């Protein structure tokens, strides 16, 4: 098996004080309770607007189920 040539990385001690970014401590979450609440409310509002924009054809009964006819005032 061939031996690779020495380079600049062979002189770096393995237990030295310098470490790569991949070994850094993970960053703490930066979203607090107020921000999380705002995100959830914005998502719920977005879903509500989307459901409203879809119209009555996509209601709980589904698009293939006939809806009852609107009735007018009772005849005398």
C-alpha positions in Angstrom: 0.0 0.0 0.0 1.4 3.4 -0.9 2.1 6.0 1.8 0.6 9.5 1.1 3.0 12.5 1.1 3.2 14.6 4.2 1.3 17.9 4.1 0.5 20.8 6.4 -2.2 18.9 8.2 0.2 16.3 9.5 1.7 18.8 11.9 -1.6 19.7 13.6 -1.8 18.0 17.1 -5.0 15.9 17.5 -5.8 17.2 21.0 -5.0 20.8 20.3 -7.1 23.8 21.3 -8.4 24.6 17.8 -11.4 22.6 16.7 -13.4 22.9 13.5 -16.9 24.4 13.3 -18.5 21.0 13.0 -17.4 20.4 16.6 -18.9 23.6 18.1 -21.6 23.5 20.7 -25.1 23.4 19.1 -26.8 26.8 19.0 -29.7 27.3 21.5 -33.2 27.7 20.2 -34.0 31.3 19.6 -37.8 31.1 19.4 -39.5 32.0 22.7 -43.1 31.4 23.7 -44.3 34.7 22.3 -42.8 34.1 18.9 -44.0 30.5 18.8 -47.6 31.7 19.7 -47.4 34.2 16.8 -46.2 31.6 14.4 -49.0 29.2 15.4 -51.7 32.0 15.1 -50.4 33.0 11.7 -50.6 29.4 10.5 -54.1 29.0 11.8 -55.1 32.3 10.2 -53.6 31.2 6.9 -55.5 27.9 7.0 -58.7 29.7 7.8 -58.3 32.1 4.9 -57.6 29.2 2.6 -60.6 27.3 3.7 -62.8 30.4 3.3 -61.4 31.1 -0.1 -62.0 27.5 -1.2 -65.7 28.2 -0.8 -68.7 26.0 0.1 -67.8 23.4 -2.5 -65.1 22.0 -0.2 -67.1 21.9 3.1 -67.2 19.0 5.6 -69.6 17.0 3.4 -67.2 17.1 0.5 -67.7 18.3 -3.1 -69.8 15.2 -4.3 -72.5 15.4 -1.7 -75.6 17.5 -2.7 -76.5 20.3 -0.4 -80.1 21.0 0.7 -81.9 23.6 -1.4 -82.5 27.0 0.1 -86.2 27.5 0.9 -88.0 30.8 0.6 -90.9 32.0 2.7 -93.7 29.7 3.3 -96.6 29.9 0.8 -100.0 31.0 2.2 
